[in-house]
Amino acid sequence: METLEDAKSELRELYAETSKHGQYQTIPERLAGLLGIQFEVNEEWRGDRPRYPLINQFIQENGCRSVLDVGANTGYFALSLAGDIPALKVRACELNKTHARIIELLARVGGYDVDVTDQPADLAHAGAFGLHDCALHLNILHHAGHDFDAAHVKERNDHRDYAVQYLRAFRGTARSMVYQMGYNWKGDKTLPLIAKEDQVGKVRYTQDIFQASGWSVEGVAFARKGTGAFPIEYERFHPSELPVDDAVLQTWLTERYAEVVWSEFYQRPLWFCRAVDASTE
């Protein structure tokens, strides 16, 4: 029978493995407490803990009974939700075998029923996961053309039309969605979809692909300097609360981000969306 010491030993080995998206996530606090270990990441560069409260709130306020975490990495969101909402049916999509093993191991430690799948999340499979109440689609789509779907996104200028096609198909997977994307194609800062300083451009680009693909925006959150124990937090707004004038919105966001040293990661808006009924389009 596997003991906590066995799990800790294996986790140390698994977390030590390096890969393109390795060592991105911490262990959810509840599981870290059970194990007595934590794997810290540089959260001034990127982190998941600041986003989680709003993701949890969105899922609970919508009465979601099932959630799909696409590109789950080592399962911070999937496992946190499974622990905080025991009745929630959680599925984690992760192709990296090391990361998938970490999710399975941590789920056993917590006694969570988390289904882990290695089904690809490319365009061909975007609508083929079965319908979930909510999907987390976080920081994946800007990698199209490099990590997946190279045949569909051969050039940077192909990304917008591809994203529309992908998100239209993804309505077959989720009734609602928490979405985030990077604005450097392939994650390459020399190939920006939108310049790092162009905060309005990021908002308008994403609003455009949502509108064209049949998603309505119910909320958008931006990072800001934290007011509590954590130095960074996200604040959610209804779209109607944002300045309509582009110049005013640019100034508003630039001033917000000027409060601390911001990585590109924390300058990505976090979107809360609902699929539009195709019959009403």
MARDOBA-171391 format. One record per residue (C-alpha): residue number from 1; residue in one letter; x, y, z. Coordinates in pm, 1 decimal, always signed. Each point is the difference from the previous one (the first is absolute). Example, Ala and Ser with C-alpha at 12.3 -4.5 7.8 and 13.67 -1.06 7.14 Angstrom:
! MARDOBA-171391
    k  r        c1        c2        c3
    1  A   +1230.0    -450.0    +780.0
    2  S    +137.0    +344.0     -66.0
END
This chain:
! MARDOBA-171391
    k  r        c1        c2        c3
    1  M      +0.0      +0.0      +0.0
    2  E    +137.3    +340.3     -99.6
    3  T     +84.5    +222.6    +295.7
    4  L     +29.4    +377.9     +19.5
    5  E    +377.3     -42.3     +11.7
    6  D     -14.7    -203.1    -320.7
    7  A    -210.2    +273.8    -161.1
    8  K    +237.0    +273.1    +117.0
    9  S    +300.2    -186.4    -135.2
   10  E    -160.7     -54.2    -339.7
   11  L    -121.6    +358.5     -16.2
   12  R    +349.5    +131.1     +63.0
   13  E    +126.8    -207.5    -291.5
   14  L    -284.2    +104.6    -229.0
   15  Y     +26.9    +371.7     +79.7
   16  A    +374.5     -13.7     -62.6
   17  E     -56.6     -99.1    -362.5
   18  T     +35.8    +293.1    -237.8
   19  S    -214.2     +71.8    -304.7
   20  K    -127.9    +300.9    -190.9
   21  H    -287.0     +57.7    +242.6
   22  G    +153.0    -173.6    +300.2
   23  Q     +23.8    +143.8    +351.9
   24  Y    -281.4    +247.1     -72.3
   25  Q    -237.9     -81.7    +283.4
   26  T      +2.2     -42.7    +375.1
   27  I    -188.2    -273.6    +184.6
   28  P    -345.8    +109.6    +122.1
   29  E     +29.6    +110.8    +361.0
   30  R    -221.1    -273.6    +143.4
   31  L    +205.6    -274.4    -164.3
   32  A    +327.9    +168.7     +86.6
   33  G    -112.5      -1.6    +363.1
   34  L     -79.8    -371.6     -11.4
   35  L    +336.5     -78.7    -155.7
   36  G    +205.0    +249.8    +193.9
   37  I    +175.9    +120.8    -314.5
   38  Q     -39.9    +276.1    -255.5
   39  F    +167.7     +69.3    -332.8
   40  E     +27.3    +375.7     -30.3
   41  V     +15.5    +185.2    -330.8
   42  N    +104.6    +355.1     -73.3
   43  E    -342.9    +159.9     +27.3
   44  E    +136.6    +341.7     -90.3
   45  W     +38.1    -150.2    -348.0
   46  R    -321.0    -206.7     -10.7
   47  G    -235.2    -160.3    +246.9
   48  D    -335.7    -169.2     +40.1
   49  R     -95.5     +86.1    +356.2
   50  P    -105.8    +358.9     -81.9
   51  R    -248.9    -119.3    -265.6
   52  Y    -154.5    -287.0    +188.1
   53  P    -247.1    +190.1    +224.0
   54  L    -176.2    +153.1    -301.6
   55  I      -5.1    -331.5    -186.8
   56  N    -149.6    -175.7    +300.8
   57  Q    -256.1    +278.8     +42.0
   58  F    -106.3     -14.5    -366.6
   59  I     -52.1    -376.1     +13.6
   60  Q    -196.6     +14.1    +323.8
   61  E    -216.2    +299.4     -89.4
   62  N    -105.5    -176.1    -320.2
   63  G     -84.8    -323.5    +177.4
   64  C    +238.1    -200.2    -216.1
   65  R      -6.7    -374.3     +52.9
   66  S    +285.1     -89.0    -235.2
   67  V    +322.9    +170.4    -102.0
   68  L    +270.8     -77.2    -253.3
   69  D    +351.0    +135.6     +58.0
   70  V    +165.2     +13.1    -343.0
   71  G    +378.0     -12.6     +13.7
   72  A     -18.3     -68.3    +373.1
   73  N    +379.1      -5.5     +50.3
   74  T     +54.5    -153.3    +346.8
   75  G    -360.9     +54.0     +96.5
   76  Y      -3.1    +301.4    +229.6
   77  F    -345.6    +115.2    -116.0
   78  A    -154.9    -343.8     -53.3
   79  L    +116.8    -125.9    +338.5
   80  S     -88.6    +321.5    +185.0
   81  L    -352.4     -11.0    -138.6
   82  A     -37.0    -370.3     +80.7
   83  G    +100.1     +72.9    +358.0
   84  D    -215.4    +309.5     +46.0
   85  I    -313.1    -122.5    -181.9
   86  P     -31.2    -373.8     +74.2
   87  A    -314.8     -42.8    -213.0
   88  L    +170.4    +143.4    -308.2
   89  K     +90.7    -247.4    -275.5
   90  V    +355.6     +94.5     -99.5
   91  R    +183.3    -106.1    -313.6
   92  A    +360.1     +99.0     -70.5
   93  C    +138.9      -4.6    -353.2
   94  E    +379.3     -34.1      +2.0
   95  L    +222.1    -154.2    -267.4
   96  N    +327.6     +22.6    +192.3
   97  K     +28.0    -343.1    +161.8
   98  T    +203.8    +125.4    +295.2
   99  H    -254.8    +271.0     +74.8
  100  A    -289.3    -243.5     -40.1
  101  R    +166.2    -235.0    +248.4
  102  I     +37.7    +285.5    +249.2
  103  I    -372.7     +77.4     -27.2
  104  E     -93.5    -365.2     +52.4
  105  L    +234.9     -32.7    +296.1
  106  L    -122.3    +317.6    +170.6
  107  A    -363.9     -96.5     -62.5
  108  R     +60.7    -326.5    +183.7
  109  V    +165.9    +181.2    +289.7
  110  G    -305.1    +226.0     +33.7
  111  G    -256.0    -270.4     -67.9
  112  Y    -129.1    +196.6    -298.7
  113  D    -182.5    -149.8    -296.3
  114  V    +180.7    +178.7    -285.1
  115  D     -12.3    -152.1    -347.0
  116  V    +324.8     +55.7    -192.1
  117  T      -4.0     -21.6    -378.8
  118  D    +272.5     +34.0    -261.3
  119  Q    -242.3     +82.6    -278.5
  120  P    +150.5    +278.1    -213.7
  121  A    -156.8    +344.0     +25.4
  122  D     +76.9     +99.8    -358.5
  123  L    -249.6    +126.5    -255.7
  124  A    -102.2    -350.2    -104.7
  125  H     -98.1     -84.8    +358.1
  126  A    -113.8    +340.0    +128.7
  127  G    -364.8    -103.3     +15.5
  128  A     +54.8    -367.3     +77.7
  129  F     +39.0     -12.2    +379.1
  130  G    -368.9     -34.8     +76.0
  131  L    -196.8    +296.9    +128.7
  132  H    +112.3    +151.1    +332.1
  133  D    -158.5    +279.1    +200.0
  134  C    +329.8    +188.8      +0.0
  135  A    +343.5     -32.9    -154.7
  136  L    +325.8    +162.1    +103.5
  137  H    +190.6     +92.7    -315.5
  138  L    +299.7    +183.8    +137.2
  139  N    +302.9    +117.5    -198.0
  140  I     -18.1    -261.5    -272.6
  141  L    -120.8    +151.7    -323.9
  142  H    +299.7    +224.8     -68.5
  143  H    +207.9    -320.4     -33.8
  144  A    -201.6    -111.8    -303.8
  145  G    +231.8     -34.3    -296.3
  146  H    +286.0    -123.8    +215.6
  147  D    -109.2    -247.8    +266.5
  148  F    -303.1    -110.7    -201.9
  149  D    -194.2     +77.0    -320.4
  150  A    +305.6    +106.6    -198.5
  151  A    -188.7     -71.4    -321.2
  152  H    -271.1    +249.9     +95.4
  153  V    +215.3    +285.7    +129.2
  154  K    +294.8     +27.7    -234.1
  155  E     +47.2    +373.6     +47.6
  156  R     -65.2    +240.7    +284.1
  157  N    -276.4    +168.2    -200.6
  158  D    -186.2    -333.0     -15.8
  159  H     -61.0      +4.1    +374.1
  160  R    -311.9    +215.5     +16.2
  161  D    -204.1    -204.5    -247.8
  162  Y    +126.1    -323.3    +152.3
  163  A    -100.0    +115.1    +350.0
  164  V    -351.1     +79.4    -123.8
  165  Q     -32.2    -342.6    -160.1
  166  Y    +136.2    -173.0    +310.2
  167  L    -219.6    +182.1    +250.7
  168  R    -306.7     -52.9    -216.3
  169  A     +67.3    -375.0     +10.8
  170  F     +74.7     +16.0    +373.0
  171  R    -362.3     +91.3     +69.5
  172  G     -64.5    -372.5     -41.8
  173  T    +212.4     -59.2    +310.6
  174  A    -110.4    +269.1    +243.4
  175  R    -304.0    +208.3     +86.3
  176  S    +222.7    +253.5    +172.7
  177  M    +371.5     +66.6      -1.9
  178  V    +278.1    +170.0    +192.3
  179  Y    +248.4    +105.5    -264.9
  180  Q    +342.7    +155.6     -12.0
  181  M    +258.7     +26.6    -273.5
  182  G    +345.2    +136.1     -56.4
  183  Y     +47.9    +262.5    -265.9
  184  N    +332.4    -124.5    -133.9
  185  W     -46.8    -256.3    -274.3
  186  K    +160.8    -332.9     +99.2
  187  G     +93.9    +170.2    +326.6
  188  D    +276.6    +179.3    -190.2
  189  K     +31.9    +362.6    +107.0
  190  T    +155.7     +84.0    -337.6
  191  L    -330.0    -103.9    -164.8
  192  P    -266.1    +203.4    +180.5
  193  L    -363.9     -34.8     -93.8
  194  I     -46.8    +317.7    +201.9
  195  A    +284.0    +207.7    +141.7
  196  K     +59.7     -42.9    +375.1
  197  E     -76.5    +366.0     +71.3
  198  D    -317.2      +5.8    -212.9
  199  Q    -249.8     -83.4    +273.4
  200  V    -298.3    +112.6    -207.1
  201  G    +114.6    -213.2    -291.1
  202  K      -9.4    -311.2    +218.8
  203  V    -353.9     +77.3    +113.3
  204  R    -132.4     +80.0    -346.9
  205  Y    +172.3    -296.5    -167.7
  206  T    -154.7    -242.5    +246.7
  207  Q    -342.1    +163.5      -7.7
  208  D      +9.3     -30.1    -378.5
  209  I     +71.0    -374.0      -5.0
  210  F    -268.9     -62.1    +262.4
  211  Q    -262.6    +191.2    -193.6
  212  A     +91.9    -169.5    -327.4
  213  S      -1.1    -349.4    +153.8
  214  G    -323.6     +23.1    +198.8
  215  W    +107.7     +70.7    +359.1
  216  S    -149.7    +272.8    +214.9
  217  V    +225.2    +163.7    +258.1
  218  E    -141.8     +11.8    +352.1
  219  G    +310.3    +129.2    +169.8
  220  V    +365.2     +87.8     -41.7
  221  A    +263.1     +18.7    +271.9
  222  F    +327.8    +185.7     +10.8
  223  A    +290.0     -49.9    +237.0
  224  R     +84.0    +272.3    +247.1
  225  K    +222.7     +52.1    +300.0
  226  G    -126.5    -220.8    +280.1
  227  T    -169.5    +141.8    +306.0
  228  G     +34.4    -315.2    +210.4
  229  A    +263.1    -261.6     +72.0
  230  F     +76.9     -63.5    -365.8
  231  P    +174.1    +278.1    -196.7
  232  I    -214.6     -47.5    -313.1
  233  E    -375.5     -50.2     -33.5
  234  Y    -262.4     +17.7    -272.6
  235  E    -299.2    +232.6      -5.4
  236  R    -303.0     -91.3    -209.9
  237  F    -215.8    +247.8    -191.4
  238  H    -313.1     -25.0    -208.2
  239  P     +82.2    +109.5    -357.2
  240  S    -233.4    +297.3     +40.0
  241  E    +223.8    +131.7    +278.7
  242  L    +302.2     +38.9    -226.8
  243  P     +74.0    +338.7    -156.6
  244  V    -147.2     +11.5    -350.1
  245  D    +261.2    +237.5    -135.4
  246  D    +317.8    -185.5    -100.8
  247  A    +230.9    +276.1    +119.2
  248  V    -164.7      +9.7    +342.5
  249  L     +12.9    -380.1     +30.9
  250  Q    +366.8      -3.1     -99.8
  251  T     +82.9    +260.3    +265.2
  252  W    -210.1    -181.2    +262.4
  253  L    +178.3    -330.8     -54.9
  254  T    +344.5    +151.3     -36.8
  255  E     -37.0    +176.8    +333.6
  256  R    -118.0    -323.5    +162.3
  257  Y    +301.8    -192.0    -125.3
  258  A    +241.9    +279.5     +92.2
  259  E     -47.7     -76.7    +370.0
  260  V    +238.9    -298.3      -3.7
  261  V    +251.7    -165.4    -231.4
  262  W    -223.5    -196.7    -233.8
  263  S     +90.7    -304.8    -202.6
  264  E    -174.5     -53.7    -333.2
  265  F    -197.6    -281.8    +161.4
  266  Y    -176.9    +227.5    +246.2
  267  Q     -97.8    +238.2    -279.1
  268  R    -231.4    -260.5    -154.7
  269  P    -368.8     +64.9     +77.4
  270  L    -202.0    -287.2    +146.1
  271  W    -334.4     -45.1    -176.0
  272  F    -328.2    -151.8    +121.5
  273  C    -223.7    -103.4    -290.2
  274  R    -315.8    -183.4     -91.6
  275  A     -69.2    -185.0    -323.5
  276  V    -270.8    +157.9    -213.0
  277  D    -276.0    -238.9     -99.7
  278  A     +69.4     -78.1    -365.0
  279  S    -372.5      +6.7     -75.3
  280  T     -16.9    +368.6     +95.7
  281  E    +289.2    +115.1    -219.5
END
